[in-house]
Amino acid sequence: MTATMQTTGTFMLSKEIEILMAERAKLLRVAGAAAQFVAVMESRSLPQKVATEAEILAESVNALPEETLKEALVFISTAAA
């Protein structure tokens, strides 16, 4: 492998990591907002039309690893500040 190919490969990998980190930040924001919503929602007062989706959302949030959920909640609290 030539030096130019290594440099190009390193650059491309760096850019891909940047893209993934930006996507991760967006997903943490969504997960944090969803977790906050689930925590305050009154499932009994929701219209029946959205009850299934709310249940899926709650189950999805509850299935997150604890560390990811904590990080998402911290992310959303710092983004709101």
N, CA and C atoms as an extended XYZ file, in Angstrom:
243
Properties=species:S:1:pos:R:3:atomname:S:1:resname:S:1:resid:I:1 pbc="F F F"
N         0.846       -1.169        0.000 N   MET     1
C         0.000        0.000        0.000 CA  MET     1
C         0.896        1.238        0.000 C   MET     1
N         0.589        2.180       -0.848 N   THR     2
C         1.407        3.391       -0.931 CA  THR     2
C         1.010        4.369        0.164 C   THR     2
N         1.876        5.337        0.382 N   ALA     3
C         1.615        6.358        1.404 CA  ALA     3
C         0.369        7.163        1.064 C   ALA     3
N         0.168        7.437       -0.210 N   THR     4
C        -1.005        8.197       -0.641 CA  THR     4
C        -2.282        7.425       -0.350 C   THR     4
N        -2.275        6.129       -0.615 N   MET     5
C        -3.448        5.303       -0.348 CA  MET     5
C        -3.732        5.244        1.151 C   MET     5
N        -2.683        5.155        1.971 N   GLN     6
C        -2.863        5.138        3.416 CA  GLN     6
C        -3.452        6.455        3.898 C   GLN     6
N        -2.940        7.557        3.377 N   THR     7
C        -3.441        8.876        3.759 CA  THR     7
C        -4.897        9.028        3.360 C   THR     7
N        -5.227        8.604        2.148 N   THR     8
C        -6.607        8.673        1.675 CA  THR     8
C        -7.508        7.784        2.530 C   THR     8
N        -7.044        6.589        2.826 N   GLY     9
C        -7.820        5.680        3.661 CA  GLY     9
C        -8.031        6.237        5.055 C   GLY     9
N        -7.009        6.825        5.623 N   THR    10
C        -7.114        7.431        6.946 CA  THR    10
C        -8.088        8.595        6.931 C   THR    10
N        -8.002        9.419        5.894 N   PHE    11
C        -8.913       10.556        5.750 CA  PHE    11
C       -10.361       10.075        5.636 C   PHE    11
N       -10.587        9.063        4.813 N   MET    12
C       -11.943        8.545        4.619 CA  MET    12
C       -12.476        7.942        5.913 C   MET    12
N       -11.637        7.220        6.625 N   LEU    13
C       -12.046        6.631        7.897 CA  LEU    13
C       -12.380        7.722        8.911 C   LEU    13
N       -11.572        8.766        8.939 N   SER    14
C       -11.816        9.890        9.837 CA  SER    14
C       -13.164       10.547        9.532 C   SER    14
N       -13.445       10.747        8.266 N   LYS    15
C       -14.720       11.358        7.863 CA  LYS    15
C       -15.899       10.453        8.235 C   LYS    15
N       -15.741        9.160        8.041 N   GLU    16
C       -16.804        8.210        8.386 CA  GLU    16
C       -17.072        8.226        9.892 C   GLU    16
N       -16.018        8.311       10.683 N   ILE    17
C       -16.175        8.382       12.139 CA  ILE    17
C       -16.900        9.665       12.528 C   ILE    17
N       -16.563       10.775       11.886 N   GLU    18
C       -17.254       12.042       12.150 CA  GLU    18
C       -18.745       11.921       11.842 C   GLU    18
N       -19.070       11.295       10.730 N   ILE    19
C       -20.473       11.109       10.345 CA  ILE    19
C       -21.189       10.240       11.375 C   ILE    19
N       -20.555        9.152       11.785 N   LEU    20
C       -21.160        8.256       12.771 CA  LEU    20
C       -21.353        8.938       14.120 C   LEU    20
N       -20.403        9.753       14.526 N   MET    21
C       -20.525       10.467       15.798 CA  MET    21
C       -21.654       11.499       15.750 C   MET    21
N       -21.815       12.165       14.624 N   ALA    22
C       -22.910       13.121       14.471 CA  ALA    22
C       -24.252       12.395       14.498 C   ALA    22
N       -24.315       11.252       13.847 N   GLU    23
C       -25.542       10.455       13.852 CA  GLU    23
C       -25.841        9.948       15.257 C   GLU    23
N       -24.816        9.533       15.975 N   ARG    24
C       -24.990        9.058       17.347 CA  ARG    24
C       -25.554       10.169       18.228 C   ARG    24
N       -25.059       11.386       18.062 N   ALA    25
C       -25.560       12.514       18.844 CA  ALA    25
C       -27.047       12.751       18.562 C   ALA    25
N       -27.431       12.646       17.311 N   LYS    26
C       -28.848       12.814       16.956 CA  LYS    26
C       -29.692       11.707       17.568 C   LYS    26
N       -29.190       10.476       17.527 N   LEU    27
C       -29.932        9.357       18.101 CA  LEU    27
C       -30.029        9.474       19.621 C   LEU    27
N       -28.979        9.962       20.272 N   LEU    28
C       -29.041       10.182       21.714 CA  LEU    28
C       -30.088       11.243       22.050 C   LEU    28
N       -30.177       12.259       21.228 N   ARG    29
C       -31.192       13.304       21.447 CA  ARG    29
C       -32.601       12.709       21.330 C   ARG    29
N       -32.822       11.891       20.324 N   VAL    30
C       -34.126       11.251       20.143 CA  VAL    30
C       -34.431       10.312       21.318 C   VAL    30
N       -33.446        9.511       21.699 N   ALA    31
C       -33.645        8.571       22.805 CA  ALA    31
C       -33.920        9.314       24.104 C   ALA    31
N       -33.215       10.397       24.347 N   GLY    32
C       -33.440       11.175       25.561 CA  GLY    32
C       -34.820       11.802       25.589 C   GLY    32
N       -35.228       12.365       24.473 N   ALA    33
C       -36.564       12.968       24.392 CA  ALA    33
C       -37.645       11.906       24.559 C   ALA    33
N       -37.442       10.758       23.949 N   ALA    34
C       -38.410        9.664       24.077 CA  ALA    34
C       -38.489        9.185       25.528 C   ALA    34
N       -37.340        9.080       26.179 N   ALA    35
C       -37.322        8.639       27.572 CA  ALA    35
C       -38.057        9.629       28.465 C   ALA    35
N       -37.832       10.910       28.243 N   GLN    36
C       -38.542       11.920       29.032 CA  GLN    36
C       -40.044       11.862       28.764 C   GLN    36
N       -40.408       11.699       27.521 N   PHE    37
C       -41.828       11.609       27.166 CA  PHE    37
C       -42.485       10.412       27.849 C   PHE    37
N       -41.819        9.263       27.783 N   VAL    38
C       -42.359        8.046       28.393 CA  VAL    38
C       -42.492        8.228       29.903 C   VAL    38
N       -41.529        8.914       30.503 N   ALA    39
C       -41.555        9.105       31.954 CA  ALA    39
C       -42.733        9.955       32.409 C   ALA    39
N       -43.173       10.894       31.591 N   VAL    40
C       -44.246       11.794       32.022 CA  VAL    40
C       -45.606       11.484       31.393 C   VAL    40
N       -45.644       10.606       30.428 N   MET    41
C       -46.923       10.349       29.758 CA  MET    41
C       -47.871        9.567       30.666 C   MET    41
N       -49.114        9.888       30.536 N   GLU    42
C       -50.176        9.166       31.227 CA  GLU    42
C       -50.822        8.240       30.203 C   GLU    42
N       -50.392        6.990       30.206 N   SER    43
C       -50.845        6.075       29.151 CA  SER    43
C       -52.353        5.892       29.137 C   SER    43
N       -52.989        5.987       30.301 N   ARG    44
C       -54.446        5.809       30.343 CA  ARG    44
C       -55.189        6.966       29.687 C   ARG    44
N       -54.557        8.127       29.637 N   SER    45
C       -55.238        9.289       29.065 CA  SER    45
C       -54.963        9.480       27.577 C   SER    45
N       -54.115        8.634       27.009 N   LEU    46
C       -53.817        8.746       25.580 CA  LEU    46
C       -54.988        8.233       24.748 C   LEU    46
N       -55.223        8.855       23.606 N   PRO    47
C       -56.253        8.331       22.699 CA  PRO    47
C       -55.885        6.909       22.254 C   PRO    47
N       -56.855        6.081       22.063 N   GLN    48
C       -56.623        4.693       21.669 CA  GLN    48
C       -55.822        4.606       20.378 C   GLN    48
N       -55.974        5.591       19.487 N   LYS    49
C       -55.258        5.582       18.211 CA  LYS    49
C       -53.749        5.569       18.384 C   LYS    49
N       -53.241        6.161       19.463 N   VAL    50
C       -51.796        6.244       19.660 CA  VAL    50
C       -51.284        5.336       20.768 C   VAL    50
N       -52.178        4.608       21.412 N   ALA    51
C       -51.781        3.762       22.539 CA  ALA    51
C       -50.765        2.704       22.124 C   ALA    51
N       -50.943        2.092       20.974 N   THR    52
C       -50.017        1.057       20.511 CA  THR    52
C       -48.638        1.642       20.259 C   THR    52
N       -48.592        2.780       19.596 N   GLU    53
C       -47.310        3.416       19.314 CA  GLU    53
C       -46.623        3.858       20.602 C   GLU    53
N       -47.395        4.365       21.553 N   ALA    54
C       -46.828        4.778       22.837 CA  ALA    54
C       -46.268        3.568       23.580 C   ALA    54
N       -46.941        2.457       23.499 N   GLU    55
C       -46.455        1.235       24.135 CA  GLU    55
C       -45.161        0.757       23.482 C   GLU    55
N       -45.094        0.803       22.164 N   ILE    56
C       -43.869        0.419       21.447 CA  ILE    56
C       -42.728        1.350       21.842 C   ILE    56
N       -43.010        2.643       21.925 N   LEU    57
C       -41.994        3.608       22.324 CA  LEU    57
C       -41.495        3.318       23.744 C   LEU    57
N       -42.411        3.078       24.653 N   ALA    58
C       -42.037        2.786       26.040 CA  ALA    58
C       -41.199        1.509       26.123 C   ALA    58
N       -41.599        0.473       25.408 N   GLU    59
C       -40.840       -0.777       25.411 CA  GLU    59
C       -39.451       -0.575       24.810 C   GLU    59
N       -39.363        0.237       23.765 N   SER    60
C       -38.071        0.497       23.126 CA  SER    60
C       -37.139        1.262       24.057 C   SER    60
N       -37.664        2.255       24.739 N   VAL    61
C       -36.857        3.017       25.696 CA  VAL    61
C       -36.403        2.103       26.827 C   VAL    61
N       -37.309        1.288       27.339 N   ASN    62
C       -36.970        0.388       28.442 CA  ASN    62
C       -35.960       -0.677       28.036 C   ASN    62
N       -35.864       -0.972       26.751 N   ALA    63
C       -34.921       -1.992       26.272 CA  ALA    63
C       -33.505       -1.449       26.098 C   ALA    63
N       -33.330       -0.130       26.168 N   LEU    64
C       -32.006        0.454       26.014 CA  LEU    64
C       -31.106        0.043       27.180 C   LEU    64
N       -29.838       -0.164       26.906 N   PRO    65
C       -28.907       -0.410       28.016 CA  PRO    65
C       -28.902        0.795       28.954 C   PRO    65
N       -28.732        0.536       30.226 N   GLU    66
C       -28.797        1.593       31.231 CA  GLU    66
C       -27.812        2.725       30.945 C   GLU    66
N       -26.593        2.382       30.544 N   GLU    67
C       -25.589        3.412       30.259 CA  GLU    67
C       -26.008        4.296       29.090 C   GLU    67
N       -26.572        3.705       28.065 N   THR    68
C       -27.032        4.481       26.908 CA  THR    68
C       -28.163        5.409       27.316 C   THR    68
N       -29.083        4.904       28.114 N   LEU    69
C       -30.207        5.717       28.567 CA  LEU    69
C       -29.723        6.881       29.425 C   LEU    69
N       -28.792        6.615       30.318 N   LYS    70
C       -28.237        7.696       31.148 CA  LYS    70
C       -27.571        8.757       30.268 C   LYS    70
N       -26.791        8.297       29.304 N   GLU    71
C       -26.103        9.226       28.405 CA  GLU    71
C       -27.103       10.042       27.589 C   GLU    71
N       -28.172        9.398       27.149 N   ALA    72
C       -29.197       10.093       26.368 CA  ALA    72
C       -29.892       11.154       27.212 C   ALA    72
N       -30.187       10.830       28.464 N   LEU    73
C       -30.841       11.795       29.337 CA  LEU    73
C       -29.916       12.967       29.664 C   LEU    73
N       -28.642       12.688       29.857 N   VAL    74
C       -27.684       13.762       30.082 CA  VAL    74
C       -27.580       14.631       28.831 C   VAL    74
N       -27.540       13.988       27.675 N   PHE    75
C       -27.437       14.723       26.409 CA  PHE    75
C       -28.614       15.661       26.231 C   PHE    75
N       -29.816       15.172       26.501 N   ILE    76
C       -31.006       15.991       26.290 CA  ILE    76
C       -31.089       17.112       27.330 C   ILE    76
N       -30.622       16.862       28.538 N   SER    77
C       -30.668       17.910       29.566 CA  SER    77
C       -29.650       19.006       29.291 C   SER    77
N       -28.492       18.638       28.732 N   THR    78
C       -27.497       19.666       28.404 CA  THR    78
C       -27.885       20.415       27.136 C   THR    78
N       -28.581       19.746       26.231 N   ALA    79
C       -29.009       20.413       24.993 CA  ALA    79
C       -30.105       21.434       25.279 C   ALA    79
N       -30.922       21.165       26.307 N   ALA    80
C       -32.003       22.083       26.644 CA  ALA    80
C       -31.510       23.296       27.419 C   ALA    80
N       -30.337       23.174       28.011 N   ALA    81
C       -29.809       24.271       28.840 CA  ALA    81
C       -29.245       25.400       28.019 C   ALA    81
